[in-house]
Amino acid sequence: MKSIAIIYGSSTGNTKYAAQLVAEKLVGYSPVLKDLADVSSEELQESDVLILGASTWSIGELQDDWEAFFPNIGKVDLTGKTVAFFGTGDAEGYPDTFVDALGILYDEFTKTGCTFVGEVSTEGYTFDDSQALRNGVFVGLPLDEDNESDKTDKRIEAWVNSLKPYLD
Ligand SMILES: Cc1cc2nc3c(=O)[nH]c(=O)nc-3n(C[C@H](O)[C@H](O)[C@H](O)COP(=O)(O)O)c2cc1C
C-alpha cells in the first residue's frame, strides 16, 4: 500500500477540520495528518501520495503557511508521486476568487514532476470565477464551511472514494 500524507494549511481551523475528515475516511490506508506549519520541504518527498489542503485569503491569495512555504515547492522533486488538492473558501463572500489557492498551488506543483488526481466538476457550486479551474473543472475539491458546511462531509466522502483507485 502507498504511504499517504494529508498536509493542511489553516488559519481559523476550517481546512484543518476538513483534513481530519479526509483522514477519517481513509482510516484503512493509515494516512499521516500534518499541519503545514510543522512540515519541511524534505518531508514532502517522504510519501507516495500527498493530499494537500489550503484555504484562500486576502482575496485570491494563499493561506499564510502556504504563502511562507511557497518558495520551497518548485525546488522539490516529486516525480512518481501523486498529489491531490482540497481547499476551503467562501463562495458567497468571495465569488470571484473562490478557492483560488488551489489553482495557485496547482501551477507551482507542476514544477515538481508530480501527477495530479482528484479534479472535481463545478456542478453543485455557485460562484463567478476561480483560479482553481483548468479546462472547466476544479483542480481539487472545493469546500465552503462558511455557507455550505452541511455539504462538506458528503463532498469529502465522494472525493475520497474517487481517489481510492490511486492509493493501492
Ligand atoms: C479576509 C478574508 C479573505 C478571504 N478571501 C477569500 C477568497 O478570496 N476566496 C475564498 O474562496 N475564500 C476567501 N475567504 C474565506 C476563507 O477561505 C474561508 O473562511 C476558509 O474556510 C478559511 O479556512 P481556514 O480556517 O482553514 O484558514 C476569505 C476570508 C476572509 C476572512
The ligand as an SDF file (V2000), in Angstrom:
LIG
                    3D

 31 33  0  0  0  0  0  0  0  0999 V2000
  -10.3470   38.4820    4.8500 C   0  0  0  0  0  0  0  0  0  0  0  0
  -10.7820   37.2000    4.1930 C   0  0  0  0  0  0  0  0  0  0  0  0
  -10.4710   36.9880    2.8750 C   0  0  0  0  0  0  0  0  0  0  0  0
  -10.9130   35.8210    2.2350 C   0  0  0  0  0  0  0  0  0  0  0  0
  -10.6710   35.6470    0.8900 N   0  0  0  0  0  0  0  0  0  0  0  0
  -11.2060   34.5660    0.2690 C   0  0  0  0  0  0  0  0  0  0  0  0
  -11.0850   34.4110   -1.1400 C   0  0  0  0  0  0  0  0  0  0  0  0
  -10.5090   35.2430   -1.8460 O   0  0  0  0  0  0  0  0  0  0  0  0
  -11.6290   33.3130   -1.7240 N   0  0  0  0  0  0  0  0  0  0  0  0
  -12.3020   32.3590   -0.9990 C   0  0  0  0  0  0  0  0  0  0  0  0
  -12.7790   31.3890   -1.5850 O   0  0  0  0  0  0  0  0  0  0  0  0
  -12.4320   32.4750    0.3460 N   0  0  0  0  0  0  0  0  0  0  0  0
  -11.9080   33.5420    0.9930 C   0  0  0  0  0  0  0  0  0  0  0  0
  -12.0580   33.6720    2.3450 N   0  0  0  0  0  0  0  0  0  0  0  0
  -12.7680   32.6100    3.1050 C   0  0  0  0  0  0  0  0  0  0  0  0
  -11.8290   31.6040    3.7640 C   0  0  0  0  0  0  0  0  0  0  0  0
  -11.0150   30.9540    2.8020 O   0  0  0  0  0  0  0  0  0  0  0  0
  -12.6740   30.5510    4.4790 C   0  0  0  0  0  0  0  0  0  0  0  0
  -13.2890   31.1260    5.6000 O   0  0  0  0  0  0  0  0  0  0  0  0
  -11.8960   29.3170    4.8780 C   0  0  0  0  0  0  0  0  0  0  0  0
  -12.7990   28.3430    5.3060 O   0  0  0  0  0  0  0  0  0  0  0  0
  -10.8540   29.5810    5.9610 C   0  0  0  0  0  0  0  0  0  0  0  0
  -10.1810   28.3590    6.1710 O   0  0  0  0  0  0  0  0  0  0  0  0
   -9.0580   28.1800    7.2950 P   0  0  0  0  0  0  0  0  0  0  0  0
   -9.7190   28.4180    8.6170 O   0  0  0  0  0  0  0  0  0  0  0  0
   -8.6420   26.7490    7.1570 O   0  0  0  0  0  0  0  0  0  0  0  0
   -7.9550   29.1180    7.0000 O   0  0  0  0  0  0  0  0  0  0  0  0
  -11.6320   34.8300    2.9820 C   0  0  0  0  0  0  0  0  0  0  0  0
  -11.9130   35.0730    4.3250 C   0  0  0  0  0  0  0  0  0  0  0  0
  -11.5240   36.2440    4.9320 C   0  0  0  0  0  0  0  0  0  0  0  0
  -11.8970   36.4620    6.3790 C   0  0  0  0  0  0  0  0  0  0  0  0
  1  2  1  0
  2  3  1  0
  2 30  2  0
  3  4  2  0
  4  5  1  0
  4 28  1  0
  5  6  2  0
  6  7  1  0
  6 13  1  0
  7  8  2  0
  7  9  1  0
  9 10  1  0
 10 11  2  0
 10 12  1  0
 12 13  2  0
 13 14  1  0
 14 15  1  0
 14 28  1  0
 15 16  1  0
 16 17  1  0
 16 18  1  0
 18 19  1  0
 18 20  1  0
 20 21  1  0
 20 22  1  0
 22 23  1  0
 23 24  1  0
 24 25  2  0
 24 26  1  0
 24 27  1  0
 28 29  2  0
 29 30  1  0
 30 31  1  0
M  END
$$$$
